[in-house]
Structures are given as structure tokens and as C-alpha cells.
Amino acid sequence: MADPSPHTPSPPGRQGHFRQWWRKVVKDDHMRGDRAELRRASTTNLCLFVPMFHDLKERIGPADLDALAAAARVLVHVRDDAPKTALGKALGARRAGSDFRVMRELRLRRLIQAEELEDVVRQFRRAVALLDRTANVGALGVTVYAFASAAKAPDRRDEVARKLLLDYYGAPATDDRSANTESDRETSEP
């Protein structure tokens, strides 16, 4: 197989797949019925009745079906995409004219601790509502998927939760090794 030309766009990652699917299902008026069915779906099996869910399944490829359904059930509540805004940063932003964050710490704690599939969906739907239905669709899809598939990939969930918390508090996500290297350089230079 020949190498792709430098002008050929690389295939989107999982975030890109979630975003493309969301654009199709949320922004296309012809998909209004599928959107409504996914909003009302309370189980993975009910998502399987929705043709657009199968489109997402094909885009993502082999995946945890329950986690994928959870992500779809949350994403259909987003009205506008904010691709350059980290999810945690948006939730941790201060409300205009207030000292309070968009999502208070207690609610964030509930979201981070959600383990049951329905609780994960409920907590992320609340987060979307707090964000006035505007979120980074790709990041939200990946985050909900990681939380919902925690039983099969607990390390991935912990990694995603850690990034969400660091973004919420505005802390830079650094690798411990690179932080040590920087401090070593600073102390070794006169």
C-alpha cells in the first residue's frame, strides 16, 4: 500500500468521530426523530432501535456498547460545540458576576464518583445543562465513554478523571518526569 500524500487528512481520532456524528445527528433537521429517541432512551437496548446510534457504532468501531450508548445519550443534549474549550475548564470557570464556578465542587465530586451507568449519564447530562448546552463535543464523548466503561478500563477512567479535575482547577497537566527535569535544570544552572 502506498504512503498517503502529505495533503491527505489523517483519519479523525475518537474525539473526531464523536464530533462528526454529533454534527450529523444534532445539526441536521432530518434527524430530529432520532435525536428525540436518543434523548428519551433509558437503556442501551433502546438506543439500538435508533438508526443514528448504529452510525456512531460504525464510526467508533469495536467498542463497549453500553459506554457508547451512554455517550450518545449525553451528546444529544449538547446544542453547540466548543472545540477549543477543555471540559474541566468550562465546568471550573467562574460564572459572570459571581465567585461561584459553573459546576460546584460537590456536584463535580458526584460526577467523578459516579460508577453506575445511569448515574454517569445523569451526572454528565447535568453538566451539559450547567454549561448551557455548549461543550467540547469530542472531549465530552470520550470522557463519558471512559466513565461509562470504567469496569472494563478503570485506569483509563482514572486518567480522564484526573485531566478533568486538573482542568477544573486550572492546573497544568504535566508529566512528573518532565517537571523533575525542569526543576533539575533550574537548580543546576548558576
MOBEL-V395423 format. One record per pair of residues at least 4 apart in sequence whose ideal C-beta (glycine too) atoms are under 8 Angstrom apart, sorted by sequence separation. I is the first residue (numbers start at 1). J is the second residue. D is the distance in whole Angstrom. If there is no record, write none. Layout:
i:I j:J d:D
i:I j:J d:D
//
This chain:
i:4 j:8 d:4
i:12 j:16 d:2
i:13 j:17 d:7
i:14 j:18 d:7
i:15 j:19 d:6
i:16 j:20 d:6
i:17 j:21 d:6
i:18 j:22 d:6
i:19 j:23 d:6
i:20 j:24 d:7
i:21 j:25 d:6
i:22 j:26 d:5
i:23 j:27 d:5
i:24 j:28 d:6
i:31 j:35 d:6
i:32 j:36 d:6
i:33 j:37 d:6
i:34 j:38 d:6
i:35 j:39 d:6
i:36 j:40 d:6
i:37 j:41 d:6
i:42 j:46 d:6
i:43 j:47 d:7
i:44 j:48 d:7
i:45 j:49 d:8
i:46 j:50 d:8
i:50 j:54 d:8
i:51 j:55 d:7
i:52 j:56 d:7
i:53 j:57 d:6
i:54 j:58 d:6
i:55 j:59 d:6
i:56 j:60 d:6
i:63 j:67 d:7
i:64 j:68 d:6
i:65 j:69 d:6
i:66 j:70 d:6
i:67 j:71 d:7
i:68 j:72 d:6
i:69 j:73 d:6
i:70 j:74 d:7
i:71 j:75 d:6
i:72 j:76 d:7
i:74 j:78 d:8
i:85 j:89 d:6
i:86 j:90 d:7
i:87 j:91 d:6
i:88 j:92 d:6
i:89 j:93 d:7
i:94 j:98 d:6
i:100 j:104 d:7
i:101 j:105 d:7
i:103 j:107 d:5
i:104 j:108 d:7
i:105 j:109 d:6
i:106 j:110 d:7
i:107 j:111 d:6
i:108 j:112 d:6
i:109 j:113 d:6
i:110 j:114 d:7
i:115 j:119 d:7
i:116 j:120 d:7
i:117 j:121 d:7
i:118 j:122 d:6
i:119 j:123 d:6
i:120 j:124 d:6
i:121 j:125 d:6
i:122 j:126 d:7
i:123 j:127 d:7
i:124 j:128 d:7
i:125 j:129 d:7
i:126 j:130 d:6
i:127 j:131 d:6
i:129 j:133 d:7
i:131 j:135 d:5
i:135 j:139 d:8
i:136 j:140 d:6
i:137 j:141 d:6
i:138 j:142 d:7
i:139 j:143 d:6
i:140 j:144 d:6
i:141 j:145 d:6
i:142 j:146 d:6
i:143 j:147 d:6
i:144 j:148 d:6
i:145 j:149 d:6
i:146 j:150 d:7
i:149 j:153 d:5
i:150 j:154 d:6
i:153 j:157 d:6
i:154 j:158 d:6
i:155 j:159 d:6
i:156 j:160 d:6
i:157 j:161 d:6
i:158 j:162 d:6
i:159 j:163 d:7
i:160 j:164 d:6
i:161 j:165 d:6
i:162 j:166 d:6
i:163 j:167 d:6
i:164 j:168 d:6
i:165 j:169 d:7
i:167 j:171 d:8
i:174 j:178 d:6
i:175 j:179 d:7
i:176 j:180 d:6
i:177 j:181 d:6
i:178 j:182 d:6
i:179 j:183 d:7
i:180 j:184 d:6
i:181 j:185 d:7
i:182 j:186 d:7
i:183 j:187 d:6
i:184 j:188 d:6
i:185 j:189 d:6
i:11 j:16 d:8
i:12 j:17 d:6
i:22 j:27 d:8
i:23 j:28 d:8
i:26 j:31 d:7
i:41 j:46 d:4
i:48 j:53 d:7
i:63 j:68 d:5
i:85 j:90 d:5
i:94 j:99 d:7
i:95 j:100 d:5
i:103 j:108 d:5
i:114 j:119 d:4
i:115 j:120 d:7
i:128 j:133 d:6
i:135 j:140 d:5
i:166 j:171 d:5
i:174 j:179 d:5
i:25 j:31 d:5
i:40 j:46 d:8
i:41 j:47 d:5
i:47 j:53 d:5
i:48 j:54 d:8
i:57 j:63 d:7
i:94 j:100 d:7
i:95 j:101 d:7
i:114 j:120 d:5
i:166 j:172 d:7
i:167 j:173 d:8
i:12 j:19 d:7
i:24 j:31 d:7
i:94 j:101 d:6
i:95 j:102 d:6
i:128 j:135 d:6
i:146 j:153 d:7
i:149 j:156 d:7
i:150 j:157 d:4
i:166 j:173 d:5
i:12 j:20 d:6
i:41 j:49 d:8
i:57 j:65 d:8
i:60 j:68 d:6
i:82 j:90 d:7
i:93 j:101 d:7
i:94 j:102 d:8
i:103 j:111 d:8
i:114 j:122 d:8
i:127 j:135 d:8
i:149 j:157 d:7
i:25 j:34 d:6
i:26 j:35 d:6
i:37 j:46 d:8
i:38 j:47 d:6
i:41 j:50 d:7
i:92 j:101 d:5
i:93 j:102 d:5
i:114 j:123 d:5
i:25 j:35 d:6
i:91 j:101 d:7
i:92 j:102 d:7
i:146 j:156 d:5
i:147 j:157 d:6
i:163 j:173 d:6
i:57 j:68 d:6
i:91 j:102 d:5
i:92 j:103 d:7
i:146 j:157 d:5
i:162 j:173 d:8
i:37 j:49 d:7
i:38 j:50 d:6
i:56 j:68 d:7
i:90 j:102 d:7
i:91 j:103 d:4
i:111 j:123 d:4
i:128 j:140 d:7
i:25 j:38 d:8
i:37 j:50 d:5
i:110 j:123 d:6
i:111 j:124 d:7
i:146 j:159 d:8
i:147 j:160 d:7
i:38 j:52 d:7
i:146 j:160 d:4
i:147 j:161 d:7
i:38 j:53 d:7
i:53 j:68 d:8
i:56 j:71 d:8
i:111 j:126 d:8
i:34 j:50 d:5
i:53 j:69 d:7
i:56 j:72 d:6
i:107 j:123 d:8
i:111 j:127 d:6
i:124 j:140 d:7
i:34 j:51 d:6
i:35 j:52 d:8
i:91 j:108 d:7
i:143 j:160 d:5
i:34 j:52 d:4
i:142 j:160 d:7
i:34 j:53 d:8
i:53 j:72 d:6
i:107 j:126 d:7
i:124 j:143 d:8
i:124 j:144 d:5
i:31 j:52 d:6
i:44 j:65 d:6
i:48 j:69 d:8
i:143 j:164 d:7
i:44 j:66 d:5
i:47 j:69 d:4
i:107 j:130 d:8
i:121 j:144 d:8
i:124 j:147 d:7
i:103 j:127 d:6
i:120 j:144 d:7
i:44 j:69 d:4
i:47 j:72 d:6
i:43 j:69 d:8
i:47 j:73 d:7
i:25 j:52 d:5
i:103 j:130 d:5
i:120 j:147 d:5
i:121 j:148 d:8
i:24 j:52 d:7
i:41 j:69 d:7
i:102 j:130 d:5
i:120 j:148 d:5
i:102 j:131 d:6
i:25 j:55 d:8
i:21 j:52 d:8
i:24 j:55 d:7
i:25 j:56 d:8
i:117 j:148 d:6
i:41 j:73 d:6
i:114 j:147 d:7
i:21 j:55 d:6
i:38 j:72 d:6
i:39 j:73 d:7
i:21 j:56 d:5
i:38 j:73 d:6
i:115 j:150 d:6
i:91 j:127 d:6
i:39 j:76 d:5
i:18 j:56 d:8
i:21 j:59 d:5
i:38 j:76 d:4
i:39 j:77 d:7
i:17 j:56 d:8
i:20 j:59 d:7
i:91 j:130 d:7
i:87 j:127 d:8
i:91 j:131 d:7
i:35 j:76 d:5
i:90 j:131 d:6
i:17 j:59 d:4
i:18 j:60 d:8
i:17 j:60 d:5
i:90 j:134 d:8
i:90 j:135 d:6
i:14 j:60 d:7
i:90 j:136 d:7
i:70 j:117 d:6
i:74 j:121 d:6
i:73 j:121 d:5
i:77 j:125 d:6
i:87 j:135 d:6
i:26 j:75 d:8
i:87 j:136 d:6
i:112 j:161 d:5
i:25 j:75 d:8
i:26 j:76 d:7
i:70 j:120 d:6
i:74 j:124 d:4
i:78 j:128 d:6
i:85 j:135 d:8
i:86 j:136 d:7
i:21 j:72 d:8
i:25 j:76 d:7
i:66 j:117 d:6
i:70 j:121 d:5
i:74 j:125 d:6
i:77 j:128 d:5
i:85 j:136 d:5
i:26 j:78 d:7
i:73 j:125 d:8
i:77 j:129 d:7
i:82 j:134 d:5
i:84 j:136 d:8
i:87 j:139 d:5
i:112 j:164 d:7
i:18 j:71 d:7
i:22 j:75 d:5
i:26 j:79 d:7
i:80 j:133 d:7
i:81 j:134 d:8
i:82 j:135 d:6
i:83 j:136 d:6
i:86 j:139 d:7
i:87 j:140 d:6
i:112 j:165 d:7
i:21 j:75 d:8
i:22 j:76 d:8
i:70 j:124 d:8
i:74 j:128 d:6
i:79 j:133 d:4
i:80 j:134 d:4
i:81 j:135 d:7
i:82 j:136 d:5
i:83 j:137 d:7
i:78 j:133 d:6
i:79 j:134 d:7
i:81 j:136 d:7
i:83 j:138 d:7
i:22 j:78 d:7
i:77 j:133 d:6
i:78 j:134 d:7
i:81 j:137 d:5
i:87 j:143 d:6
i:18 j:75 d:7
i:78 j:135 d:5
i:108 j:165 d:8
i:23 j:81 d:8
i:22 j:81 d:7
i:78 j:137 d:6
i:108 j:168 d:6
i:19 j:81 d:7
i:75 j:137 d:6
i:78 j:140 d:7
i:19 j:83 d:7
i:75 j:140 d:7
i:103 j:168 d:8
i:74 j:140 d:7
i:75 j:141 d:6
i:74 j:141 d:8
i:101 j:168 d:8
i:71 j:140 d:8
i:75 j:144 d:8
i:71 j:141 d:5
i:74 j:144 d:5
i:71 j:142 d:8
i:71 j:144 d:4
i:91 j:164 d:8
i:70 j:144 d:6
i:71 j:145 d:5
i:70 j:145 d:7
i:88 j:163 d:7
i:92 j:167 d:7
i:42 j:118 d:8
i:88 j:164 d:4
i:92 j:168 d:4
i:67 j:144 d:8
i:68 j:145 d:7
i:70 j:147 d:8
i:71 j:148 d:7
i:87 j:164 d:6
i:88 j:165 d:7
i:91 j:168 d:6
i:92 j:169 d:6
i:67 j:145 d:5
i:70 j:148 d:4
i:88 j:166 d:7
i:89 j:167 d:5
i:92 j:170 d:7
i:67 j:146 d:8
i:88 j:167 d:3
i:89 j:168 d:7
i:87 j:167 d:7
i:88 j:168 d:4
i:64 j:145 d:8
i:67 j:148 d:4
i:86 j:167 d:4
i:88 j:169 d:8
i:89 j:170 d:7
i:63 j:145 d:8
i:66 j:148 d:6
i:67 j:149 d:4
i:66 j:149 d:7
i:64 j:148 d:7
i:64 j:149 d:4
i:64 j:152 d:6
i:22 j:137 d:5
i:19 j:137 d:5
i:18 j:137 d:6
i:19 j:138 d:4
i:22 j:141 d:7
i:18 j:138 d:5
i:16 j:138 d:6
i:18 j:140 d:8
i:19 j:141 d:8
i:15 j:138 d:3
i:18 j:141 d:3
i:14 j:138 d:8
i:15 j:139 d:6
i:17 j:141 d:8
i:18 j:142 d:7
i:15 j:141 d:7
i:14 j:141 d:7
i:15 j:142 d:5
i:14 j:142 d:6
i:14 j:145 d:8
//
